[in-house]
Amino acid sequence: MVPPGSIFGVIPLWVGVYLAAAVGFALAGKALYQRVFRPIMLGKKDEKRFDHPIKRAWGVVLVVLGQRRVLQSVSFKWKDMAGIGHALIFWGFVSMVVSYILFIFLDSIRPWISGYILTPGGLKFFFWWMDIVAIVVLTAIAWAAVRRWLVKPGRLANLRSWEPAIILLFITSLMVFSMLTGIMEVAAAKAGAVPVNAATTAYSESTPIVGNLGRLLADAGFPMGAADTLHGLFYWVHYLIILSFGVYIPFSKHMHMMASPLNVFFRSLEPRGAIIPIKDIEKAEVWGAKRPHDFSWKELLDGYACAVCGRCTFNCPANISGKPLSPMDLIEHVKHNLLAVGPELAKNGKTKEEKDKITDAHPLFDDKVTEEWVWNCVTCAACEQECPVMVEHIDTIIDLRRNLVMTEAKMPPTAEQTLRSMETRGHPWRGTQFSRTDWTKGLNVKVISNGGEVDVLFWVGCTPALEERSQKTAQAMARVLERAGVNFAILGVEESCNGDPARRIGNEYLFKMLAEQNIEALKKYKFKTILTTCPHCFNTLRNEYPQFGGQFEVEHYATYIKKLLDQGKLKMGKPIQATLTYHDSCYLGRHNGVYEEPRQIIEAIPGIKLKEVPLRNREHGYCCGAGGGHMWVEESSGKRINHVRSEQILETNPDLVGVSCPFCLQMFKEGIESKGVKDKVKEVDVIELIDQATQS
């Protein structure tokens, strides 16, 4: 886009360009400060967001510039190609921004600067590139409009429609006026006008669309003076649209264009399964979050980064099963609550009492977003997996739960009973009569004692130790370890609940107490590896105990058995003739990235035919419904999540439903029974199959 001449033949072009920019940037900067940065900084400190700057910056390159997480949702099977359209529009917009720097801000000073930077060959290529980009972006916008307002896929059905229309109109206008500016420039030059930079204009003339249309216009006799005037007019209209767009962004959902790079840069580098602890819990003024300023500044930034695309909600098991929870709307609701109280908080909220008075007039929970939303989350991370801008929904939900539980003592009755059982009995299983070691009867399992040293400490977990059906998984694990010649032991009565249910229900203090108690017990003994059959134990010991000084090597049996097979220490010679559909545990898969090892050990079993649930497997798997404490906390409404998942799996017509999690095992046992097919289909933990296949 070649700049026109001076303004009214008197004022240098660069003066007008930079004066307009100063006004536009000042207005945009004021809006950004008042509506975005000042409210965000009301949030609590979160200091673990500034380490490893190179790794963080590389993430911005991949996720923002490379559109990696946008394109991950592209699947021909889903028939939802929105990711491609979004990426094309984004890359087109980035190209336009580069062109503004070159042809508006630099060439307005000296019209040869862009050619000096790009070289003649690069300049010609760039003009061609921008010519094609404009058509590609306009096509993508037309596609987006048809998709949003005519086709209306499920995840867009309830989204606001007027705001995207404004944004699409802005981008369309930019592309149209950019092309019109070029067309009139070429038409004027071909009709005899003297261009500001003849070399640059020549490159514009060579382009396939703008160049040809400009020549056609000139050949048709379009007046030179009119073309020259329109060239300048379209140039300024285009430029003012750019500046207006910048001023509008802080007031729209497209603030995510500016906030998402920051959100990606300040993303958590901890494992996804690690919940952020309450710092100095004994001294904390507030436990969890009830008001905007109770959240961390990163949790508040999430609201501005949210693209309001609906991917998180569309993939949320609670939402799919008919429960009132939309991760997108919850994050947006926190942002709107912040905007409602942020200005007054920043001005008059000097003390805690003043802050509370201001925010009490605008409570976070209302008729739409209720406390029930918070309790329906199963912390499966489907929302975080699908989010293109790396919003961390789970931390926000856990903080809301913490405040309800620890400050207001408000929670579902089953959650309260579970926490009480953990506090008094050291486990969440309220009705069990089993002890921690009853499952070992008849087996060669030793309990580690003072001064004891083993290679593997088998962390049994509450469910495999204390729930009758799941005890078979612990017994199978012990037999497999013995056959492989592994030197192992258990803690026995010294083992207590790892604390996962307490932390995810919201009682951080109880979790901390249990974690410190277990860490103290573990540090008394010498071992190389802690082995678990439960992904929740695995995740907590591996990812969350280091927060309290518990640094241990922790493995789930899926990866450990794979190593034993590779080393030839286990031989699976007994065939099992069955078709098995495997279900990915959220805390093994999405939270810790273990997808292939369970499948590899299943496929190593002679006779087993492995099936997958179409679309809903691996990182796109559907939760069994037990996470987030819901193994013990009853679902409030809608369809049971485990029933939805059971239906998905039963559609594959399996003989066995395979899991590698005791929670999932419980959920599928009930789910299969509810469908009336327990005589045809059996739930089974993969370790039970390994035990069966390795029998001599």
N, C-alpha and C positions, 0 to 999 in steps of 0.2 A: 504494500500500500504506500505509494509514493506521496509525500506531503505536498500540499499546494504551496503557492507563493505567500508573500507577506499578507497581513491582515489590512484590508482597505488600501493596500499598496504603501502603507506607512509603517505599521507596527510589525516588527520581526515576528515570524511565526512562533519561535521558541518562547517569546514572552507570553503570548496567549496560552500556549500549551502548559507552561509551568505555573502560570497564575491559576488556571483552571484546576490543575493538579493540586496546587496548594489548598484551594478551597475544598475540593473533593476529599483529599486525604485528611484535612482537618475535621470535616464533618464525620467521615468514616472513623477516624481515630477517636473522636469524642464518643461516638456511639459504641465503639468497641470497648472503650474504657468503662463507660457507665453501665452497659448492658452485659458485658462479658467478663472482663478481667477483674474489675473491682468486686463484683459479686462472688466470683470464683475464689478470690483471695480471702473471703470471709470464712472459708472452710478450714478445717484443722490441718496442721502440718503433716506431710507425708514425705519423710526424708529419703525413703528408699526408691526414689524415682530419678536420681541424677547420676547413678553409677554407670560404668561402661558406655560412655557417650558414643564411641564408634559403633558398637553393636546396636545401640538405639538408632543412630542415624542411618545405618544400613537397613534397619527395619522400615524406616520411613521411605527409603528408596524402593524397597520391594513392595510394600503395602500401598503406599500412596502413588508414587510415580509408576510403579509396575502394575498397580491395580490387582495384586495377587489375590487378595481375599474377596474382591469383587468377582473376579473370574472363577474362583473356586466354586461358586454357586452355579456356574454354567454347566448344564448337563443336558445332553440331548434326550436322556431318558425322562427328565423332569419336564422337558419342553418349555423351560423358562430361560430364555436367552437374554434376559434383562442385563446380565453382567457384561455381555459384549457391547450392547448399546450404551451402557453407562461408561465403559472404558473408552469407547470411540469418542463420545462427547467430551470426556475428561481430557483425553490426549489432544483433541482438537482445541479445547480451551487453553491448554498449556501452550500449544503452538501459537495461538493468538496472543497470549501474554508475551511470548518471545518476540513476536512481530511488533507488539506495542513498544517494547523496549528499543528495538532496532529502528523502526520506521516512524515512530511518533516522538519518543523522548530523545533519541540520538540524532536522527536525520533532520529533526526540526531545528537543530543547532547548525549542523552542516550536512547537507544532503548526500555526502559521499561516505559518511561514517559507516553505514551498514555494509557498503561494498568493501571498505577497508577491512572490516572485521571478518566478513564471510568469504572474501575474495570473489572475483567475478563468477567463477564456476559455482561456488557455494551459494551466491546470491541468486543465480539462475535456478538452481535446484530448489531453493527456499520458496521462490515465487511459484514454481510448479507445485511444490508441496502444499502451500497455502491454498492454491486454486482447488486442488483435489480435496483437501481437508474441509473446506467450506461445504462442498457438495455432500461429503460423507456425513458431516455433522448434521446438516439439514435433513438428510435421509433418516439418520438415527433419531432425530427429534420428531419427525413425522411418525416413525415407528413407535416411539415412546408415547406420543399423544394417542394414537390408535389403541395401544395396549392399555393405557391407564383409563381412558374414558369410554372405550367401546368394548374391548375384550374383558377388562377388569379381572385379572387373576385373583385367586383367593386372598393372598396376603395384602393386596391393594384395595380390597373391597371397602374397608372402613376408614381409609386414610383421607385426610383433607385434600380436596381436589383443586381449590383455588390457588394455593400457594405454588404448587408445581407449575400451574399454568403461567404464573407471572415469571417464574424462572425460565421456562421454556421460551416465553415471549422475549425475554431479555437476550437469551443466547441466539435465538432466531434472528432478532434484529441486528445483533453484532455481525453475524455471518452475512446477512443480506446487504447491510450497508457497507461492509468491507468489500464485497464484490461490486456493488454499485460504484463505490469510490474508484476502484480499479478500472471498471468499464468506462467511466466518464474520463478518467485520466488518459486512457488509450484513445478514446474517441476524439478528445481534444487534440492530442498530439498528431493523430492521423489527419485531422482537419486543418493542421497548420499551426497550432499553438506551440510556443516554445516551452518545453518541460523544464522543471526545476533542475532535474538531473537526467540528461538524455540517455545515459547508459542504463540507469535503473529503469526508466520508462521502457527502454527496448526489451529488457527482460520481462517486464509486465506484458508487453505486446506478444511475447512468444508463448504465453500460457494457453492451454487448450480451451478454457472456458472464458475467463475474463478477457483474454487477448482477442479471441475470435468474436465475442459479442461486441467488444469495443470497435473492432474493425468493421463489423457489419453495420453498426450504428453510424460510423463515419461515412461508409460507402453509401448508406441510405440518405445522406445529405443532412445529417443532424448538425445544426449550427455549431461552429467552433466556440463561440462565446457562451452559448448555453451549456455546452459540455464542460467548459472550463469553470463556469460558475457552479454547476452542479457537482463537479469534482470537489471544490472547496466546501460546498454545503454538506455533501454526504460525509466528507472527512470529519467535519466538526460535529455533525449529528452522531456519527459513530463514536467519536471520542467522548462526547457528553453521555452517551449511553453507557460506556465503560465506567465513567466516574459515578454515574447514578447507580449502577449495579453494585459498585463498591460500597456506596453509602447504604444501600438497601440490605446488603448481606447480614449485618449484625441484627437486623430486625426479623430475619426469616430463618426457616429451618436450614437454609443453605449456608448458615454459619458453619456447618460441618465442613465446608470447603476450607475454612481457615483453622477450625478447631481440630479436625481429624489428624493433620500432620503432627500437631502437638500431642494429641491423645496417643498416637502410635509411638511417638518418641518417649513419652512418659509411661508407657505400658509396663506392667509388672514383668520382671524378668525371672521371677520365682516360678516354680512349677504351677500349672494351672490349679492343681488340687490343694494348694496351700492358701488357707484363709489368713488374712492379715490380722495379727494379734492386737489386742488393746494395749497400748503402751502404758506402762506403770499403772496397771489395773487398780491397785489399791489406792492410788492417789488421783485417779481420773475423776474429773468433775462430772462427766457424763459417760454413761455406758451405752455404747451404740449411738443411734441417731433418731431423733424425734423432730428436729428442726433443721432447716438448711445448713446452718453454721455448725451443726453436729457432725456433718459428713466431712470427709477429707476433701481438699481442693481437687484431687484427682477424680473423686466420685462426682463432684459438681461439674468438672470439665466433661465428663462422660455425656452429660445431658446436651451440651453444646455440640459435641462431636457426633451425636446420634444423627444418622441420615434419614430417619423416619421411613425406612424402606420396608419394614415389617418382616424381615427375614427371621429375626429372633422369635417373634410371636408366632409366625407361621410354623416354626419347628419346635415350639415349646410343648412338651407332653401334657402339661397341665391345661394349657389353652386348647390343644387338640381334643382332649378328653372332656371339654365342656366346662372347665372351671374358670372362675373369674381371676385371670392373671394374664396380663400382656406385658412381657418384659420391656417392650418398646414404650408403651404408654406409661409404665412405672418410672422409667428413666426420664421421659419427657415431663412427667408430673412433678418430679423433684426439681427440674429446671424451672418450670413455670411457677412453682412455689417460691423458688429462690428469686425470680424476677419480681414477684409480688411484694416481697419484703426486703429485697436486697438494698435498694436505695436508702430506705429509712434505717436499715441496720447499719449501713456504712456511715450514715450521718449521725445517728443518735444512739447506736448500740455500743456504748462504751463499757458497760458492766454486764454481767450475766443476767441480772434482774431486768435491765433495760432490754436486752436481747430477747429474753423470754416473753416480756410484755408485748413487744412488737410482733413476734412470731405467733403468739397465742391467738392473735386476731385472724391469722391465716393458717389453721391447722393443716398438717400434711395429709392426713387421712380425711376423706370427705365421702359424699354419697356415691361417688364413682369408684375411686381408689380406696378400698377399705383394708382393714387389717387382715381380712381373709385372703387378700392377694398375697400377702407376705407368707402366709402359712401354706399356700398351695405349691410353692416352689419345691422341687425335688433336687435342686443343686446339680442337675445332670450336665450342665454346661453346654447344652445344645444351642442356647442363645449366644454364648460367647464363641462357639465354634463357627456359627454362621455370620456373626457380625462383621461387616466389611471394614469397620473403623476401630475394631478392638475395644469396644465398650465392655467393661467388667461388671456385668449385672449382679453376679453372685455376692460380691463384697457389699454392695448397696443393700441387698435383701438381708444378708446376715446382720448388718448394722441395724436395720430396722427391727429384726428379731431380738437382737441383744437388748435394745431399749425396752421392748415390750416385756421381755422375760426378766431382765435383771433390775430394771427401774420400776416398771409398773406391775410386775408379776401377773401379766396378762398373756395367757397362752391356752391352746386347746387342752381339755382335761387329760387326754392321753399323753400329751407332751409333758404335762406336770407330773403324771404318774411315772413316766419313764425317767425323768430327771431325779425324782425321789428315789427310785430303785437304784439308779447309778450311784447316788450319794450314800445310800445306806448299805447296799449290798455289793457295790462294785461292778454291777452289770445291769443292762436294761431289761432283762427277761424277768418280768414280775412274777409269773406263776411257776417257774421251773423249780423242781426239787433236786436237780442234779448238782453235783459238786464239780469243781474245775477238772478233776481227774477221773470221774466215773467212766468216761468214754474209753479210758486206757485198759479197762479190765480185759484180761486175756491177751494183751499185746505186750511186746517187749519194748516198752517206752520208759525211759528213765527220767527222773526229775532232777534237774541240776541242783547241786548243793554247794555250800560255801567252799571256795577253792576249786570248784569244778571247772573244767575246760572242755569245750566241744567245738567241732567245726561248724555245726549248724544248730542254732537255737530255734526250734519250731515254736513260733508265736501262734497259739491255737486260735485265740479270739473267742469272744463271748458266744456267738451263735454256734460254731462247730463244737464248742465244749458243752453248751447248756441246752441246746435245742435238739430234740430226739432225731429228727430227720437229718439234720446237718451233722450230727455226730458221725454219721457214716463217712462223711468227707474227711474228717480228721483221722478216722481209723484207716481209711484208704491211703492218706498221705503218709502215715506212720509205716504202713506195710511197704509202700513203694520205697521209702527212704531206707528201710531195713534191707530190702532186696538189692538196692544199689550200693550197699555197704557204706552208707553215710553215717558218720559219727554225730548223732544228734541227741538233743534232750529238750525238755520243756521246763517252763518255770513253775508249773503246778499252781498251788494256791497263792504264790507271789504274783501271778499274773492278774491284772485287773483290766477293766475296760479301757481301751486306748483313748477314749474320750470323744471319738468322732460324733456320736449322736448328740452329746452335750454341746459341742462347739457349733454344730449346724442347726440345732434347735435354738441356740442363742445364749446358752449359759457358759460364757467364756471363763468365768471364775472356776466352775466345776471342771471344765476341760483342763485348765491350767493345773489344778490340783491333781487330777488323774495323771496327766502327762508327767509332772514332776515326780510323782510317786513311782510310776513305771520306769522312768529314766534312772531313778535311784536304784531300783531293783536290778535293772539291766546292767548297770555299771559295776555291780558286785561280781560279775562273772566274765570269763574270757570265752569269746567265740568269734568266728570270722564273719558269719552271715546270720541275719534273722530271716527266717523263711515264713511266709504266710500263705494261707489259702484264701483269705478274705481281702479283696481289693481295698476295702475301707481301712483295714488295719495296715495294709501295705502303704497306702497313700499317707496315712497319718504318721506312722513311724518314719517313713522315708522323707516326707516333705514338710511335716509340721513339727516334729520333735526337735529338729535342729534349731528352731526358734527358741527352745528352752534348754539348749546345751546338749541335746541328745543326738550325737552324730554317730550313726550306725550304718552298716552296709545292709540294705534290706532288699529282698527279692520276693516276688510273687512266684508261686510254684510253676506258672506257665513258662517263664524264662529259665527257671532252675531245671525243670524236667527236660527242656530242650537241650540244655548243656549236658545233662546226664546221657541223653540219647546220642548226642554228637560225640561224646567221649567213650561210647560203647559200654557204659556202666549199667544201662538198662536195655533189656531185650523184650520187645513186644511180639511174642510169637503166637499168642492165642487170638484167633480171629473173632470179631464181633460183627455179625451180619446185620447191619441196620443202616437206615438213612437218618442222618443227624442234621438238624438246623442249629447253627451256633448263634448265640445271643451275646453281644459285646456288653460287658459291664461298663457303665459310665466311668467308674473310678479306676478301672484298669485301662480302658480305651481312651476316651476323650481327655480325662484328667492326667493320664500318664503315658499315652501313646503306645500302649502294648496291644497291638492288633494281630500281628502275624504269628507270633509264637504259639498262642492257643490253637490256631488253625493248623500250624505245622505239626504239633504233637497229635492232634486229632487225625490228620492225614497219615501219620505214621502208624496208626492202629490198623492192622489187617482187617479188611472187610467193611470198614466204615466208609460210607459215601457222604461227603460233606455238602450241605446246601446252604444258601444264603437267602435272607429275606430281601427281595428286590428293593433297591433304593435305600432301605432302612438297615444298613449294616456299616460296620467300621465307624468312621467319624460321623456318619449320618445315622447311626443307630438310634433306636427309640428306647427310652428308659423303662426299666421294669416297674418303676414307681416306688422303690424303697429308699432312695437317697434322700439326703436332707433331713434325716430322722424319721422319714415316713415308713420305715420298717415297723415302727411302733406308734406313729401318729396317724390317726384315721383321716382319710380324705373327706373333705367337707361337702362336696357336691359333684355333679357331673358323673361321668362314667369312670370306673376304676381304671387307673393307668395300666395296671398289670393285665386287665381284661382286654384293653386295646392292643397291647403288645402280644398277648397270647393269640388273639385273632390274626394278627399279622403273621405270626410264626406258623400257625396251624394252616394257613393258606398254602404253605409249601408242602403239605402232606408228609410230615416227618414221622419216623418211629420214635425218635428221641429229640428232646429239646436240650441242647448242651449249654452249660454255663460254667463260669469259673469264679463264682461268687456265691456265698451262702445266702445272701439277701435275695439275689435273683432266683436261687433255688426255691426259696420259700414262696416267692411271688408266683413263679410258674406252677408250683404244686397247687396253689389255690386257683390260679387262672385256668389250668387244664381241667381241674375238677368242676369249675363253674361252667365250662363248656360241655360237660358231660362226655368227655372222651378219655377219661383216665385209664380205661381198659385198653385203649388203642395207642395212646401216646404217653410216654414217661418223661418226667423231668430228671436230669442227671447232671451231676458235676463232672467235668472232664477228668478230674483226678480219680473218680470212681472207675471210669473207663480204663485209665492207665493201670490202675490196680488190677482190674479184671484181665487186661491184655498181657500183663507181665507175670501172671500166675504160671507156675511150672506145670 
